[in-house]
């Protein structure tokens, strides 16, 4: 519902799309800013579920996802939204897909396991949330969530293909984060889970990491990738996940990481659930703790003009300087 305090509501995700900032959070709240976060206006949203993630392949075309398997689309830069998917529809797609495959290949163990997972999902639908959404371009995107939920679209979200049978995640660990760029697609989740898409096999294959706790975020560019998560653990790879080194925080003690962004000039910002903001000026090798004006429980971060970032969390959105 419309509220004058939408930008102070609990917010969980924020992105920059062209010159506009878009943030989303609890109870269907989405707000946009065209002046680097100085003022905000509330978007028109058809649902009241809590949102978890945003992705904008272009400045005007974007997606938001969250609880109950909700997926909404915008074509006007986040001002108005239309529902494209929910948990009931996603579960039905999984059951239909794997039911047909099981009929054709009754002895295929992987298909049988995927059909069981689909039936379990349908029995609980729409309860399971999607936790992240990421688009490579305007046509190709990924959705991931609890119990290993994983979908892909190649037609701008008109249809979604389940990929639970194409990921080395047999225990159905939660997938918290997706990183997609032309160099590769990665997933991260519970118990040290990191998966990389292998084009040769058409599967998401497991990547060995030095940490067996949960990773909540992935961030990077064509030359580096950071995986970070529980209890301040963060690791850097410069060879597409082939090897990892711990990130240096110069004696600071990070709490659990919750958000990350790469700035236009190459700097990387990480935020934590304890209200810490860290910035790297050397492609993620080491980070410096940046004092903030009014810390809160941060959920996400995005660029907000020169030498500034927008952070969102329990008390809404704030703009912080990172000189």
C-alpha positions in Angstrom: 0.0 0.0 0.0 1.2 3.6 -0.6 3.0 5.2 2.3 4.8 8.5 2.8 7.6 6.6 4.6 8.3 4.0 1.9 12.0 4.9 1.8 12.3 4.3 5.5 10.7 0.9 5.4 12.8 -2.2 5.8 14.6 -2.7 2.4 16.5 -5.7 1.3 17.8 -5.1 -2.3 19.0 -2.1 -4.3 20.4 -1.7 -7.8 21.5 1.1 -10.1 19.8 1.1 -13.6 21.3 3.8 -15.7 20.9 7.0 -13.7 18.1 5.6 -11.5 18.3 3.8 -8.2 15.7 1.1 -7.4 15.2 -0.4 -4.0 12.9 -3.2 -2.8 11.9 -4.6 0.5 9.2 -5.9 2.8 5.5 -6.1 2.1 5.9 -5.2 -1.6 7.6 -1.9 -1.2 9.6 -0.6 -4.1 11.1 2.9 -4.3 13.0 4.7 -7.0 15.3 7.8 -7.0 16.5 9.9 -9.9 18.8 12.1 -7.9 21.3 9.7 -6.4 19.1 8.9 -3.4 18.3 12.4 -2.3 14.5 11.9 -2.9 12.4 8.8 -3.4 9.0 7.9 -4.8 7.1 4.7 -4.3 6.4 2.4 -7.3 3.1 0.8 -8.2 3.3 -2.9 -7.2 0.6 -5.6 -7.5 1.7 -7.8 -4.6 2.5 -7.5 -0.9 5.1 -10.2 -0.5 8.6 -9.5 0.8 11.2 -9.0 -1.9 14.7 -10.4 -1.9 16.5 -9.4 -5.1 16.5 -7.1 -8.1 18.1 -7.3 -11.6 18.1 -4.8 -14.4 19.6 -5.9 -17.7 18.8 -2.5 -19.1 18.0 0.9 -17.5 14.2 0.4 -18.1 13.7 -3.4 -18.1 14.1 -5.1 -14.8 13.0 -7.9 -12.5 12.3 -8.3 -8.7 11.8 -11.6 -6.9 11.0 -12.8 -3.4 8.7 -14.8 -1.1 6.2 -17.2 -2.4 8.2 -17.5 -5.6 7.0 -14.1 -6.8 8.7 -12.7 -9.9 7.6 -9.2 -11.2 8.7 -7.4 -14.4 9.0 -3.7 -15.1 9.5 -2.0 -18.5 9.6 1.6 -17.2 12.6 1.6 -14.9 10.8 0.3 -11.9 7.8 2.7 -11.7 5.2 0.0 -12.4 5.4 -3.7 -12.1 3.5 -6.8 -13.5 3.5 -10.3 -12.0 5.1 -12.9 -14.3 5.6 -15.9 -12.0 4.7 -17.3 -8.6 5.5 -20.4 -6.6 2.4 -22.3 -7.8 3.3 -21.7 -11.4 7.0 -22.5 -10.9 6.2 -25.8 -9.1 3.8 -26.8 -11.9 6.5 -26.1 -14.5 8.9 -28.3 -12.6 6.4 -31.2 -12.2 5.4 -31.1 -15.9 9.0 -30.9 -17.1 10.4 -33.7 -14.9 7.2 -35.8 -15.2 7.6 -35.9 -18.9 11.3 -36.7 -18.7 10.7 -39.5 -16.1 8.1 -41.1 -18.5 10.7 -41.0 -21.3 13.6 -42.2 -19.1 12.2 -44.1 -16.2 15.6 -45.5 -15.2 17.4 -42.1 -15.1 18.2 -41.6 -11.4 18.9 -37.8 -11.8 15.5 -37.3 -13.5 13.8 -39.4 -10.8 15.4 -37.2 -8.1 14.4 -34.0 -9.9 10.8 -35.2 -10.1 10.7 -36.0 -6.4 12.1 -32.5 -5.7 9.4 -31.1 -8.0 6.6 -32.9 -6.2 7.9 -31.8 -2.8 8.0 -28.2 -4.1 4.4 -28.5 -5.4 3.2 -29.9 -2.1 4.6 -26.8 -0.3 3.9 -24.2 -3.0 3.9 -21.3 -3.0 5.8 -21.2 0.3 9.4 -21.4 -0.9 11.1 -18.1 -1.8 13.4 -17.2 -4.6 16.5 -15.6 -3.1 18.2 -14.1 -6.2 17.6 -13.2 -9.8 20.3 -12.2 -12.3 20.0 -11.5 -16.1 23.0 -11.8 -18.4 21.2 -9.6 -21.0 17.6 -8.7 -21.9 16.7 -12.3 -22.8 18.8 -14.6 -20.6 18.3 -14.8 -16.9 18.4 -17.1 -13.8 16.3 -17.5 -10.7 17.5 -19.4 -7.6 16.2 -20.1 -4.2 15.7 -22.4 -1.2 16.2 -26.2 -1.4 18.2 -25.7 -4.6 15.5 -24.1 -6.7 17.0 -23.1 -10.1 15.4 -21.8 -13.3 16.6 -20.2 -16.5 14.9 -18.2 -19.2 16.2 -17.4 -22.7 13.1 -15.6 -23.9 12.9 -12.5 -21.6 11.0 -14.3 -18.9 8.1 -15.6 -21.0 9.0 -19.1 -20.1 11.3 -20.6 -17.4 13.2 -24.0 -17.6 13.9 -25.8 -14.3 17.6 -26.7 -13.9 17.6 -28.6 -10.6 18.8 -31.7 -12.5 21.7 -29.7 -14.1 23.3 -28.6 -10.9 25.7 -30.5 -8.7 23.6 -29.8 -5.6 22.2 -33.3 -4.7 21.3 -32.3 -1.1 19.3 -29.3 -2.3 21.3 -26.6 -0.4 19.8 -23.1 -0.5 21.2 -21.0 -3.4 21.6 -17.5 -2.0 23.4 -15.7 -4.8 23.9 -15.6 -8.6 26.7 -13.9 -10.5 26.2 -13.7 -14.2 28.4 -11.9 -16.8 29.8 -12.8 -20.2 32.8 -14.5 -18.6 30.7 -17.0 -16.6 27.7 -17.8 -14.4 28.2 -18.7 -10.8 25.9 -19.8 -7.9 26.7 -19.7 -4.2 24.9 -21.1 -1.2 24.9 -23.1 2.0 27.9 -25.1 3.4 30.5 -23.6 1.1 28.5 -24.3 -2.1 29.8 -22.5 -5.2 28.8 -23.8 -8.6 30.1 -22.6 -12.0 28.3 -23.2 -15.3 30.3 -25.5 -17.5 29.4 -24.9 -21.2 30.9 -28.2 -22.4 28.6 -30.3 -20.2 25.7 -27.8 -19.9 25.8 -28.3 -16.1 26.6 -26.3 -13.0 29.6 -28.0 -11.6 30.9 -27.7 -8.0 33.9 -25.4 -7.4 36.2 -26.2 -4.5 36.4 -23.4 -1.9 38.4 -23.0 1.3 35.3 -22.4 3.5 32.4 -24.8 4.4 30.1 -22.1 5.7 27.3 -20.3 3.9 28.1 -17.8 1.1 25.4 -15.1 0.8 26.8 -13.0 -2.0 28.9 -13.0 -5.2 30.4 -9.9 -6.7 32.9 -9.2 -9.4 33.8 -8.4 -13.0 35.6 -10.1 -15.9 38.9 -10.3 -14.0 37.8 -11.2 -10.5 35.1 -12.8 -8.3 34.4 -12.4 -4.6 32.4 -14.9 -2.6 31.5 -13.7 0.9 29.1 -14.7 3.7 28.8 -16.0 7.2 30.9 -14.6 10.0 32.9 -12.3 7.8 34.4 -14.9 5.6 35.3 -13.6 2.1 37.5 -15.0 -0.7 38.8 -13.7 -4.0 39.4 -15.7 -7.2 41.1 -14.3 -10.3 40.9 -17.5 -12.3 37.1 -18.1 -12.6 36.9 -20.0 -9.4 39.9 -22.2 -10.0 41.6 -21.0 -6.8 40.7 -18.7 -3.9 42.6 -16.5 -1.5 41.2 -14.9 1.7 40.4 -11.2 1.4 42.5 -8.9 3.6 40.5 -6.5 5.9 43.5 -4.9 7.5 42.8 -6.0 11.1 39.1 -5.2 11.0 36.6 -8.0 12.0 33.7 -8.1 9.5 30.4 -9.5 10.6 28.3 -11.6 8.2 28.3 -10.1 4.7 25.0 -9.3 3.2 25.6 -7.1 0.1 28.2 -6.1 -2.5 28.5 -3.9 -5.5 31.2 -2.9 -8.1 31.5 0.8 -8.7 32.0 2.3 -12.2 35.7 3.1 -11.4 36.4 -0.5 -10.4 36.2 -0.1 -6.6 34.2 -2.8 -4.8 32.0 -2.2 -1.8 30.8 -4.8 0.8 28.3 -4.4 3.6 27.5 -6.5 6.6 24.6 -7.2 8.9 26.4 -5.3 11.7 26.3 -2.0 9.7 29.9 -2.2 8.4 30.9 -0.8 5.0 34.2 -2.0 3.4 35.7 -0.6 0.2 38.5 -2.1 -2.0 40.5 0.0 -4.4 42.6 -2.9 -5.8 40.1 -5.3 -7.4 39.0 -7.0 -4.2 42.4 -8.0 -2.8 42.1 -6.0 0.4 39.3 -3.8 1.9 39.3 -0.8 4.2 36.5 -0.2 6.8 34.8 3.1 5.9 33.1 5.1 8.7 29.4 5.6 8.1 27.1 8.4 9.3 24.4 6.3 10.7 25.0 2.5 10.7 22.2 0.0 10.6 21.6 -3.6 9.7 22.6 -3.5 6.0 21.1 -5.7 3.4 22.5 -4.4 0.1 24.6 -1.7 -1.5 24.7 0.1 -4.9 26.6 3.0 -6.5 25.1 6.4 -5.9 27.1 9.0 -7.8 30.7 10.0 -7.5 32.3 8.7 -4.2 29.0 7.6 -2.7 27.0 4.4 -2.3 23.4 3.8 -1.4 22.9 1.2 1.4 19.6 -0.3 2.4 18.5 -2.2 5.5 16.3 -2.3 8.5 15.7 1.5 8.5 15.3 2.0 4.8 17.9 3.7 2.6 21.0 5.8 3.4 23.6 7.5 1.3 27.2 7.1 2.5 30.4 8.8 1.2 33.3 6.6 0.4 36.2 9.0 -0.4 
